[in-house]
Every structure is written in structure tokens, then in C-alpha cells.
């Protein structure tokens, strides 16, 4: 405990607080993580008095290179220097109106401030004043809860969650990150107050989901969201994957359970957030594409292509980024069936070239997703799939080294085609360009300019663009 207080920033805060004759404490997640031996870079300091005034005093002591940001509306200030970040706030008490999570704030005591915290493990405070340096203040039993790995609210959970419904998402996120159990009374209050989540902005919910998704076993968070009733309110498309239909003694798998198994399997070897989102969304269109066929049983034809089309709407509603990250997820969802089909049907050079062309630099990430998608309990089937995937991977390496298809563009583009035949932008230009691309991908001609030019002239003749 004393070791962390030796850090220069705590010494400076302690000196400044004593000079100003005000109580100050490091509080919240930083203290929690100190006891859990987790790395935490964000330091929160609560002051019985003005947090802004103490921050300004610390800046003078910390010297050159210290950046101060003051937020007078909220009574907070933030200091940054190098990798260290400290937020100062005056101790306060809060009250809420029913239709808003923005509180009415008044100055208060340290205990008032601890009382307003979301969970007992986040209400721990350590004194930074010299006379009481290092003393722990734990009025709600946060240390005992931490030892039991329990998440519990300091006050009545119905009031805690009704006042600020985002805390319901935080409870599930912390439970997932820390591998804690939400106390039954606290979880029951989440269920009772779940409809209150509707007053929370999509951006704040997405932020909590992204943090939850970064956990070691993110599926646990989604199962808790489902059990609490929050999932169908914030992510109805994922909730719709639940359940199994049986007809004629034939059932399909529970696609919700399968999706979360894929997510955890992928998370065990990749921390790429957007690849994890691709795992969550890879089967998202199965409910809308599900059909019964008397011969084939349950089918989900084109669920990958329909899923690709659904993703922009989901990202827009959930306020996830509408940029290259969304397009990456779309690509992964669209292509996730291709390697599986290749591994089952045999691998032709043409099919490998097309997969390399369509996936580009994301081919390795696509293969990770596809390998995670094998969740059968039949170990012989799993082993066969993985052995076939190994053959696909080797073929990808061989074809790429020979034909240089990854991120490849045909040696003659549309602009050159227009110049050669004196054509405007038109359908014929697209036909010729795609014909060259397909001929190279199908192995009809080598990936070389001269071969492509000869093929172009022959194709133009065939289409009547040029005469003999």
C-alpha cells in the first residue's frame, strides 16, 4: 500500500492539500485495482472542498509539461503529464429527477461522495493527507465484497439503478471484467429497473459494451444482459438468435449460445475488438433467413449476405463507428462462410484466388473467425474441419506467393480501357474490367500486363466493341 503512495504525484497532492488545509483522498477504481493487483492508469482524487483549486495548486508543483483541463460546470479538473492522468473533484452529494441521469449536485462530505458511488468496491478511499496518509476508508464493506468477489451497491440498488440506469450496464461490465458475481439483491434490482435503460444514450451503452467485449470471457456479459432483460432492449437482433425450433424430430442449434461460444473461442487468441464484433454478428441474420426444407431440414441460406446488409443499421442505431471499422465487420460477416465451404468441398486455385482478392490483408483475421466458428461437440468433426482449414491456409500461402493476389488490382484498369477504346464511362467498360479480373482469378491468363492486354482485345472483339 505504501509503495504506490511513493509515486511523485501522490506526494505533490499530499503537500498541496496540507498547505490548503483540505482533506483529499484517492478513490474509486484506482483503489479497487490496487487491491486486486490490476493495472490502472486513471487516478481519481476527491477533495472535501474545491477539486479545481487543489488541481491548480498541484500544477504549480508538478511543473513543466503538466496539462490542466478545468470543467467548471462539473466542478472537476484533469491533470495530465506523460502517461499519468489525475482527475480532481470536490466531494459531493447528488439527487436525481426521474427522466434524467444528470444529477443535481451539492457539496458534501467524503461519506456523501462514497455513498453516491455505484458499487461498494468502487467506494474505497485512501487518505492522501500527511497525518493520515494511507488510511483506508471503507464504510460499505467494499474490501469484504472484493474478497468474496461480489458486486453490490452501497445503498438500495433500486435507487442506485433508477437514479443512473447506466450503472446496470456497469454492473454487468464489471462482473465480466473482474470475474465477480452480482449480488442477488443487486441483480434483481437490475431486472426490476431494466426499462430505465431507455433514458441512456446509445453512445454510453456502446462504450460499456465495448469495454465488456474486451474482457477475457465476453460471453458472460451477454448472458447476464440476457438474463436481466437488458439485451432485448439494447440489442434486439442478438436476442432474436435465442431458442431452438424442432420439426420432424430435427432441431437447429441455439444460435445465441453458438454465437457466444464463437466469441469466447476467438477472444482466447485475439484482442481485436472489431473482429470480436464480427464474431457477435456473424450469424445475426439467421432469424430472418431461417426456413424449413423437407429434405435439408432447417436452412439459413444467404445469412452471411443478409447479415452484411444488416450491419450498417445496427451500427447506426447503437452509435458504433460508421467507418472502416464497420466495413471490416461487414467484410468478415459476408466472407465467413467461404473458407468453411472451401474446406468441405476441396480447394481449387481459382476459389483461393477469389478469396484472397475479396479478403485482402484481412485474410488471416477471417481465418481466425472461421476457425472459431467450429463449435461442434463432435470432436472428430472439429478435428476434420481444423485439418481442412490447415490445408486451406497452406493453399492461401502457396497461391499468394505465386500469383500475388492479396490487395491486387487488375493490370489494366477502367481508365486505361476508356482510353484504349475511346469510350466514356459505360456498362461495356465495367464488363471488360471484370472480364480481365475474372480471367486472372480463374487462372485463364497470368497476372501480367501483356496477357491481360491480349485478353482485353479478344474480349472487346467478342462484345462487338471493336471490329475485325
C-alpha positions in Angstrom: 0.0 0.0 0.0 2.7 2.5 1.0 4.7 1.7 -2.2 2.1 3.3 -4.5 2.0 6.4 -2.3 5.7 6.9 -3.0 4.8 8.0 -6.6 5.7 11.6 -7.0 2.2 12.7 -8.0 0.7 11.5 -4.7 3.5 13.3 -2.7 2.7 16.5 -4.6 -1.1 16.2 -4.0 -0.4 15.5 -0.3 1.8 18.5 0.1 -0.7 20.8 -1.8 -3.7 19.5 0.2 -2.0 20.1 3.5 -0.9 23.6 2.5 -4.6 24.3 1.6 -5.7 22.6 4.8 -8.2 20.4 2.9 -8.9 16.7 3.2 -8.2 14.7 0.0 -8.4 11.0 -0.9 -7.6 8.8 -3.9 -10.9 7.0 -4.5 -12.7 4.5 -6.8 -11.4 2.2 -9.5 -7.7 3.0 -8.8 -8.0 1.9 -5.2 -10.1 -1.2 -6.2 -7.5 -2.2 -8.7 -4.7 -1.6 -6.2 -6.1 -4.3 -4.0 -6.9 -6.6 -7.0 -3.3 -6.1 -8.3 -4.7 -4.9 -11.6 -3.0 -2.1 -13.7 -4.9 1.1 -13.6 -3.7 4.4 -15.1 -6.7 6.7 -14.3 -6.4 8.2 -10.8 -9.5 9.9 -9.2 -8.9 12.3 -6.3 -11.8 13.5 -4.2 -11.4 16.7 -2.2 -13.5 18.0 0.7 -13.6 21.4 -0.8 -12.7 22.6 -4.3 -11.2 20.0 -6.6 -10.3 22.6 -9.1 -8.4 24.7 -6.6 -6.3 21.7 -5.5 -5.6 20.7 -9.1 -4.3 24.3 -9.8 -2.1 24.1 -6.8 -0.7 20.7 -7.9 0.1 22.0 -11.4 2.4 24.6 -9.9 4.3 21.9 -8.0 4.4 19.4 -10.9 6.0 21.9 -13.2 6.8 22.0 -16.9 4.8 19.6 -19.2 1.8 19.4 -17.0 -1.5 20.0 -18.8 -4.6 21.2 -16.9 -8.2 21.0 -18.1 -10.9 22.6 -16.0 -14.6 21.8 -16.2 -16.3 24.4 -14.1 -19.8 23.2 -14.8 -19.0 19.8 -13.2 -16.6 21.2 -10.6 -13.8 18.9 -11.9 -10.3 19.3 -13.2 -7.9 16.9 -15.0 -4.1 16.9 -14.9 -2.0 15.1 -17.5 1.7 14.6 -17.6 3.3 11.9 -19.7 1.3 8.7 -19.0 -0.1 9.9 -15.7 -3.7 11.2 -15.6 -5.4 12.5 -12.5 -9.0 13.8 -12.1 -9.9 16.1 -9.2 -13.4 16.6 -7.9 -14.9 18.1 -4.9 -16.8 15.7 -2.5 -20.5 15.9 -3.3 -24.0 14.6 -2.8 -26.4 14.0 -5.6 -30.1 13.9 -6.3 -31.9 12.9 -9.5 -35.1 13.5 -11.4 -37.0 10.6 -12.9 -36.4 11.4 -16.5 -32.7 12.1 -16.4 -29.4 10.6 -15.2 -27.9 14.1 -14.8 -27.9 14.8 -11.0 -28.5 17.9 -9.1 -25.1 18.3 -7.3 -24.3 19.9 -3.9 -21.1 20.0 -1.9 -20.9 17.2 0.6 -18.7 15.1 2.9 -16.4 12.2 1.9 -19.1 9.8 3.1 -21.7 11.6 0.9 -19.3 11.1 -2.0 -18.7 7.4 -1.2 -22.5 6.9 -0.8 -23.2 8.1 -4.4 -20.7 5.6 -5.9 -22.1 2.7 -8.0 -20.6 -0.3 -6.1 -19.0 -0.9 -2.7 -15.7 -2.0 -4.4 -15.6 1.4 -6.1 -16.4 3.4 -2.9 -13.0 2.7 -1.3 -10.9 5.8 -0.4 -7.3 6.2 0.8 -6.2 9.3 2.6 -3.5 11.4 1.0 -3.1 13.9 3.8 0.2 13.5 5.6 -1.3 12.9 9.1 -3.5 10.1 7.9 -1.5 9.0 4.8 -2.5 5.6 3.6 -5.5 5.2 5.8 -8.3 3.2 4.1 -11.9 4.4 4.5 -14.4 1.6 3.6 -17.8 2.4 5.1 -19.8 0.0 3.0 -17.7 -3.2 3.2 -16.0 -3.0 -0.2 -13.0 -5.0 0.9 -15.1 -7.8 2.2 -17.1 -7.8 -1.1 -13.9 -7.8 -3.1 -12.6 -10.9 -1.1 -16.0 -12.6 -1.9 -15.9 -11.4 -5.5 -19.3 -9.8 -5.1 -20.7 -6.6 -6.8 -23.1 -4.8 -4.5 -24.4 -1.3 -4.4 -23.6 0.9 -1.3 -27.3 1.9 -1.0 -30.7 0.5 -2.0 -30.0 -0.9 -5.5 -33.4 0.2 -6.8 -32.5 3.8 -6.0 -28.9 3.4 -7.4 -30.1 2.0 -10.7 -33.2 4.2 -11.1 -31.1 7.3 -10.4 -28.5 6.4 -13.0 -29.5 3.4 -15.2 -26.1 3.2 -16.8 -24.9 1.6 -13.6 -26.9 -1.5 -14.6 -24.6 -1.8 -17.7 -21.6 -1.0 -15.5 -22.5 -3.8 -13.1 -22.6 -6.4 -15.9 -19.4 -5.0 -17.4 -17.5 -5.1 -14.1 -18.8 -8.6 -13.3 -17.5 -9.7 -16.7 -14.1 -7.9 -16.5 -13.4 -8.8 -12.8 -15.0 -12.2 -12.9 -17.2 -11.2 -10.0 -20.8 -12.3 -9.2 -23.5 -9.6 -9.0 -25.2 -9.9 -5.5 -28.7 -11.5 -6.0 -30.5 -8.4 -4.5 -28.5 -6.1 -6.8 -29.2 -8.3 -9.9 -32.9 -8.5 -9.0 -32.9 -4.7 -9.0 -31.4 -4.6 -12.5 -34.3 -6.8 -13.7 -36.9 -4.5 -12.0 -35.3 -1.3 -13.4 -34.3 -2.6 -16.8 -36.8 -0.3 -18.7 -34.9 2.7 -17.3 -32.1 1.9 -19.7 -34.1 3.7 -22.3 -33.1 7.1 -21.0 -29.4 6.3 -21.5 -27.8 7.5 -24.7 -26.7 4.8 -27.3 -23.1 6.2 -27.1 -22.8 5.4 -23.4 -24.3 2.0 -23.8 -21.9 1.2 -26.7 -19.0 2.3 -24.6 -19.9 -0.1 -21.9 -20.4 -2.9 -24.5 -17.0 -2.3 -26.0 -15.4 -2.5 -22.5 -17.3 -5.7 -21.8 -16.3 -7.1 -25.2 -12.6 -6.6 -24.3 -12.9 -9.0 -21.3 -11.3 -12.4 -21.2 -14.7 -14.2 -21.4 -17.1 -11.6 -23.0 -19.9 -14.2 -23.4 -20.5 -14.0 -19.6 -21.6 -10.3 -20.0 -24.0 -11.1 -22.8 -25.5 -14.0 -20.8 -26.1 -11.6 -17.9 -27.6 -9.0 -20.2 -30.0 -11.6 -21.5 -30.9 -12.9 -18.0 -31.5 -9.3 -16.8 -33.8 -8.5 -19.7 -31.5 -5.7 -20.9 -30.3 -7.5 -24.0 -33.7 -7.4 -25.9 -33.9 -3.6 -25.1 -30.4 -2.6 -26.3 -29.6 -5.3 -28.8 -32.8 -7.0 -30.1 -31.1 -8.6 -33.1 -28.8 -10.6 -30.8 -31.6 -11.5 -28.5 -33.6 -12.8 -31.5 -30.9 -15.6 -32.0 -32.1 -17.4 -28.9 -34.0 -20.6 -28.9 -34.3 -23.9 -30.8 -37.1 -24.9 -33.2 -37.9 -28.6 -33.7 -39.8 -30.1 -36.7 -40.0 -33.7 -37.6 -37.6 -34.6 -34.8 -34.9 -32.3 -36.4 -33.6 -29.2 -34.5 -31.2 -26.5 -35.3 -28.6 -25.3 -32.8 -29.3 -22.4 -30.4 -27.6 -19.7 -32.4 -27.3 -17.3 -29.4 -25.4 -19.9 -27.5 -23.3 -20.8 -30.6 -22.5 -17.1 -31.2 -21.2 -16.6 -27.7 -19.2 -19.8 -27.9 -17.6 -18.4 -31.1 -16.9 -15.1 -29.4 -15.2 -16.7 -26.4 -13.2 -19.0 -28.6 -12.0 -16.1 -30.7 -11.3 -13.9 -27.7 -8.9 -16.6 -26.3 -6.4 -15.7 -29.0 -7.4 -12.3 -30.4 -7.9 -9.0 -28.6 -9.1 -7.3 -31.9 -12.3 -5.5 -30.8 -13.8 -5.3 -34.3 -13.0 -9.0 -35.0 -14.9 -9.8 -31.8 -17.8 -7.7 -33.1 -17.7 -9.8 -36.3 -18.0 -12.9 -34.1 -21.0 -11.4 -32.4 -22.6 -10.5 -35.7 -21.5 -13.4 -38.0 -24.9 -15.2 -37.7 -27.1 -12.1 -37.0 -29.3 -12.7 -40.0 -30.2 -16.4 -39.2 -33.5 -15.5 -37.6 -34.7 -13.7 -40.7 -33.3 -16.3 -43.1 -34.5 -19.4 -41.3 -36.6 -21.8 -43.4 -37.7 -25.4 -43.2 -37.0 -27.7 -46.1 -38.4 -31.3 -46.0 -35.2 -32.7 -47.4 -32.5 -30.4 -46.0 -34.2 -29.6 -42.7 -33.6 -26.1 -41.2 -31.7 -23.8 -43.6 -30.3 -20.3 -43.3 -29.5 -19.6 -46.9 -27.6 -16.3 -47.6 -27.5 -15.4 -43.9 -23.9 -14.1 -44.5 -25.0 -11.7 -47.2 -28.2 -10.6 -45.4 -26.1 -10.1 -42.3 -23.7 -7.9 -44.1 -26.6 -5.7 -45.2 -28.0 -5.5 -41.6 -24.7 -4.3 -40.0 -24.9 -0.6 -41.1 -28.4 -0.3 -39.5 -27.2 -1.9 -36.3 -24.0 0.2 -36.1 -26.0 3.4 -36.7 -28.6 2.7 -34.1 -26.0 1.6 -31.5 -23.8 4.6 -32.3 -20.9 2.4 -33.3 -18.4 3.9 -35.8 -19.8 4.2 -39.3 -16.3 4.0 -40.9 -13.7 1.4 -41.9 -14.3 -0.5 -38.7 -17.9 -1.1 -39.7 -16.8 -2.0 -43.2 -14.3 -4.5 -41.7 -17.1 -6.2 -39.7 -19.3 -6.3 -42.8 -16.5 -7.9 -44.8 -15.9 -10.6 -42.1 -19.6 -11.4 -41.9 -20.0 -11.5 -45.7 -17.0 -13.8 -46.1 -17.2 -16.0 -43.1 -18.8 -19.0 -44.9 -16.3 -19.0 -47.7 -13.3 -20.8 -46.0 -15.7 -23.3 -44.5 -17.2 -24.2 -47.9 -13.7 -24.5 -49.3 -12.6 -26.8 -46.5 -15.6 -29.0 -47.2 -15.6 -29.1 -51.0 -11.9 -29.2 -51.8 -9.7 -26.3 -52.6 -9.3 -25.1 -56.2 -6.7 -22.5 -57.1 -9.5 -20.3 -58.6 -11.5 -20.3 -55.4 -8.4 -19.5 -53.3 -7.5 -16.6 -55.7 -11.0 -15.2 -55.3 -10.9 -15.5 -51.5 -7.6 -13.7 -51.4 -8.8 -11.0 -53.7 -12.0 -10.4 -51.6 -10.4 -10.6 -48.2 -7.1 -8.8 -49.0 -5.0 -8.1 -45.9 -7.8 -9.3 -43.6 -7.5 -12.9 -44.8 -5.7 -14.0 -41.6 -8.3 -12.4 -39.4 -11.0 -14.1 -41.5 -9.4 -17.5 -41.0 -9.3 -16.9 -37.2 -13.0 -16.1 -37.2 -13.8 -19.2 -39.3 -11.7 -21.5 -37.1 -13.6 -20.1 -34.0 -16.9 -20.8 -35.8 -16.3 -24.5 -35.4 -18.1 -25.2 -32.1 -19.4 -28.7 -32.6 -19.3 -31.1 -29.6 -18.3 -33.9 -32.0 -14.5 -33.9 -31.7 -14.0 -35.9 -34.8 -15.9 -33.3 -36.8 -14.0 -30.5 -35.2 -10.6 -32.2 -35.9 -11.6 -32.8 -39.5 -12.6 -29.2 -40.0 -9.4 -27.9 -38.5 -7.3 -30.2 -40.6 -9.1 -29.0 -43.7 -8.6 -25.4 -42.6 -4.9 -26.1 -42.3 -4.9 -27.2 -46.0 -6.8 -24.0 -46.9 -4.2 -21.9 -45.0 -1.3 -23.6 -46.8 -3.0 -23.2 -50.2 -3.5 -19.5 -49.4 0.2 -19.1 -48.8 1.2 -21.0 -51.9 -1.2 -19.1 -54.3 -0.3 -15.7 -52.7 3.4 -16.3 -53.2 2.9 -17.4 -56.8 0.1 -15.1 -58.1 0.4 -12.0 -55.7 -3.4 -11.7 -55.5 -3.7 -10.1 -52.0 -4.7 -6.4 -52.4 -4.2 -6.9 -56.1 -5.8 -4.8 -58.8 -6.0 -6.0 -62.4 -3.0 -4.8 -64.6 -5.4 -2.8 -66.8 -7.9 -0.6 -65.1 -11.1 1.1 -66.2 -9.4 4.4 -67.1 -7.0 2.7 -69.4 -9.8 0.7 -71.0 -11.7 4.0 -71.8 -8.5 5.4 -73.4 -7.8 2.3 -75.5 -11.3 2.2 -77.0 -12.2 5.9 -76.7 -15.2 5.1 -74.5 -17.0 7.2 -71.9 -17.9 5.7 -68.5 -20.4 3.0 -69.5 -21.5 -0.6 -68.9 -19.0 -2.0 -71.5 -16.0 -0.6 -69.6 -17.2 -2.5 -66.4 -17.8 -5.7 -68.4 -14.2 -5.6 -69.8 -12.6 -4.7 -66.5 -14.4 -7.5 -64.7 -13.7 -10.0 -67.5 -9.9 -9.3 -67.0 -10.2 -9.7 -63.3 -12.2 -13.0 -63.6 -9.8 -14.4 -66.2 -6.8 -13.9 -63.9 -8.7 -15.2 -60.8 -9.8 -18.3 -62.7 -6.3 -18.9 -63.9 -7.2 -18.5 -67.6 -4.4 -15.9 -68.0 -1.4 -15.0 -65.9 -1.4 -11.8 -63.7 0.7 -9.9 -66.3 0.0 -6.8 -68.4 0.7 -8.3 -71.8 -1.5 -11.3 -71.2 -4.3 -9.0 -69.9 -4.0 -6.7 -73.0 -4.3 -9.7 -75.4 -7.3 -11.0 -73.5 -8.8 -7.5 -73.4 -8.6 -7.1 -77.2 -10.1 -10.5 -77.8 -13.0 -9.8 -75.3 -13.7 -6.4 -76.9 -13.9 -8.1 -80.3 -16.3 -10.7 -78.8 -18.5 -7.9 -77.4 -18.5 -6.0 -80.7 -16.7 -3.0 -79.2 -14.1 -3.3 -81.9 -14.4 -4.8 -85.4 -12.1 -7.2 -87.1 
